[in-house]
Amino acid sequence: MWTLADQMARVANGEWSSENERTNAVPPFFLVDTPEAATALVDLENGWPGPEGFKDAFKQLWGL
């Protein structure tokens, strides 16, 4: 949802480009509760990959 809101604001201001879309799609922060979880996020290029199995759950929910 954040990505969509960010892109709508950029389009409205004439600032959207495909180059900044990927950069701004990765939130600059993560909330974690263990040092191990923080370490796992250090070098992610495309942001947090989501919880285990979420893609399959999404497809099942929406009948895809």
C-alpha positions in Angstrom: 0.0 0.0 0.0 2.8 2.4 0.8 4.2 2.0 -2.7 0.9 2.9 -4.3 0.4 6.0 -2.1 4.0 7.1 -2.8 3.5 6.7 -6.6 0.1 8.6 -6.5 1.7 11.5 -4.7 4.7 11.6 -7.2 2.3 11.4 -10.2 0.3 14.3 -8.8 3.5 16.4 -8.4 4.9 15.4 -11.8 7.8 13.6 -10.1 7.1 9.9 -10.9 9.6 7.9 -13.0 10.2 4.2 -13.5 13.7 4.7 -12.0 12.5 6.0 -8.7 9.6 3.5 -8.5 11.9 0.5 -7.4 14.0 2.7 -5.1 10.9 4.0 -3.3 9.2 0.6 -3.2 11.7 -0.6 -0.5 10.8 0.9 2.9 13.8 2.5 4.6 13.0 0.8 7.9 12.1 -2.6 9.5 10.7 -3.4 12.9 12.5 -6.5 14.3 12.6 -8.0 17.7 15.8 -10.0 17.7 19.4 -9.3 16.6 19.2 -12.4 14.3 16.2 -10.9 12.5 18.0 -7.6 12.0 21.1 -9.3 10.6 19.0 -11.2 8.1 17.8 -7.9 6.6 21.1 -6.1 6.3 21.8 -6.6 2.6 18.3 -7.1 1.0 18.2 -5.4 -2.4 14.5 -5.7 -2.9 13.2 -5.2 0.6 11.7 -7.7 3.0 10.6 -10.8 1.1 7.4 -11.3 3.2 6.4 -14.1 5.5 7.0 -17.7 4.5 4.2 -18.9 2.1 2.4 -15.6 1.7 2.4 -15.8 -2.1 0.6 -19.1 -2.0 -1.9 -17.9 0.6 -2.6 -14.8 -1.6 -3.2 -16.9 -4.7 -5.5 -19.2 -2.8 -7.4 -16.3 -1.2 -8.0 -14.7 -4.6 -8.5 -17.9 -6.6 -5.4 -17.4 -8.8 
